[in-house]
Amino acid sequence: MSPTAKSSSTLAADRPSTHSQQQVPSNWPEDITYLTDHTYSTAVTADQRTALTRTGSADATWTQIPSASIQAPTPLLEILTITDNNHPAAGQRGLFATQHLPPDSFICLYLGHVHTNTMSDQDPHSDYDLNLDHDLGLSVDAALSGNETRCTNDYRGIAERPNAEFRDCYVQVPCAKRSSGTKWERRVAIFVLSAGKAGKRKAGVRAGEEVLVSYGKGYWEGRKAVASLRRDEEMLRIAQLALDS
Ligand SMILES: C[S@@+](CC[C@H](N)C(=O)[O-])C[C@H]1O[C@@H](n2cnc3c(N)ncnc32)[C@H](O)[C@@H]1O
């Protein structure tokens, strides 16, 4: 963990979307831009941006992430290269908890380039593309720029079940038009799974444990289809392994 990570905390409303001086997490891939907030494709319209926002209220039922909980890099996680040859993503990166993460707790925003789902505005082969809003036709791609969460692996072939999941939430961003000077804007973030009715997941994520989500079966079916098209035997093998596990 980087020693100055804690002091790098900034309010979301004060943050620029990218920062040339930004400290990056250890083991961050050199060819990928580290983001502290989303960037937006020029194809995303002002109406789509507005539809992602809400006015805050004390009794809001939607999840608000306080600015103080958002740190970049986050001290809750570290990116490690997987050296265990039995791990299906051996040689790649994975995301690991540096401390105990309780059930239902916020871990980190999934950041990337927000784009429309039109063919001309997306990379159909990206392994890092996540749906932001299906109805608005917006997704977040972390293939070329993102944060720690782009290293989150799928649980298949690694653990019996995921220990975390993607959830919608809102963060405070600057807004000159509102008297408060801020508004709430939608993000997707990784949260620890809830403990469950029977308390089966009450341990949350233990320190040192890999944070694992479910990408969904569709992701692996898509990978399998791309692998077949490309005649990429290794990609096909990994996708099939994930689907079989
Ligand atoms: C979003 S990336 C995850 C981070 C990736 N390991 C890295 O180093 O950048 C998705 C890719 O990671 C690999 N991956 C993730 N979960 C996996 C799993 N359970 N089994 C095999 N490969 C996995 C696959 O190559 C997949 O296309």
The ligand as an SDF file (V2000), in Angstrom:
LIG
                    3D

 27 29  0  0  0  0  0  0  0  0999 V2000
  -12.1110   -6.6140  -15.7820 C   0  0  0  0  0  0  0  0  0  0  0  0
  -10.7230   -7.5970  -16.1390 S   0  0  0  0  0  0  0  0  0  0  0  0
  -10.2390   -8.0850  -14.5410 C   0  0  0  0  0  0  0  0  0  0  0  0
   -8.8480   -7.6880  -14.2090 C   0  0  0  0  0  0  0  0  0  0  0  0
   -7.7950   -8.4460  -14.9600 C   0  0  0  0  0  0  0  0  0  0  0  0
   -7.4540   -9.6640  -14.2470 N   0  0  0  0  0  0  0  0  0  0  0  0
   -6.5610   -7.5610  -15.1440 C   0  0  0  0  0  0  0  0  0  0  0  0
   -5.4530   -7.9340  -14.7620 O   0  0  0  0  0  0  0  0  0  0  0  0
   -6.7130   -6.4610  -15.6940 O   0  0  0  0  0  0  0  0  0  0  0  0
  -11.5100   -8.9960  -16.8570 C   0  0  0  0  0  0  0  0  0  0  0  0
  -10.5600  -10.0300  -17.3560 C   0  0  0  0  0  0  0  0  0  0  0  0
   -9.8890  -10.6660  -16.2630 O   0  0  0  0  0  0  0  0  0  0  0  0
   -9.7960  -12.0650  -16.4550 C   0  0  0  0  0  0  0  0  0  0  0  0
  -10.6230  -12.7570  -15.4400 N   0  0  0  0  0  0  0  0  0  0  0  0
  -11.3990  -12.1820  -14.5140 C   0  0  0  0  0  0  0  0  0  0  0  0
  -12.0120  -13.1060  -13.7620 N   0  0  0  0  0  0  0  0  0  0  0  0
  -11.6250  -14.2970  -14.2230 C   0  0  0  0  0  0  0  0  0  0  0  0
  -11.9370  -15.6390  -13.8820 C   0  0  0  0  0  0  0  0  0  0  0  0
  -12.7450  -15.9530  -12.8750 N   0  0  0  0  0  0  0  0  0  0  0  0
  -11.3850  -16.6260  -14.6060 N   0  0  0  0  0  0  0  0  0  0  0  0
  -10.5290  -16.3460  -15.6380 C   0  0  0  0  0  0  0  0  0  0  0  0
  -10.1910  -15.0950  -16.0120 N   0  0  0  0  0  0  0  0  0  0  0  0
  -10.7250  -14.0770  -15.3160 C   0  0  0  0  0  0  0  0  0  0  0  0
  -10.3130  -12.3290  -17.8640 C   0  0  0  0  0  0  0  0  0  0  0  0
   -9.2260  -12.2450  -18.7550 O   0  0  0  0  0  0  0  0  0  0  0  0
  -11.2650  -11.1650  -18.0620 C   0  0  0  0  0  0  0  0  0  0  0  0
  -11.4850  -10.8900  -19.4010 O   0  0  0  0  0  0  0  0  0  0  0  0
  1  2  1  0
  2  3  1  0
  2 10  1  0
  3  4  1  0
  4  5  1  0
  5  6  1  0
  5  7  1  0
  7  8  2  0
  7  9  1  0
 10 11  1  0
 11 12  1  0
 11 26  1  0
 12 13  1  0
 13 14  1  0
 13 24  1  0
 14 15  1  0
 14 23  1  0
 15 16  2  0
 16 17  1  0
 17 18  1  0
 17 23  2  0
 18 19  1  0
 18 20  2  0
 20 21  1  0
 21 22  2  0
 22 23  1  0
 24 25  1  0
 24 26  1  0
 26 27  1  0
M  CHG  2   2   1   9  -1
M  END
$$$$
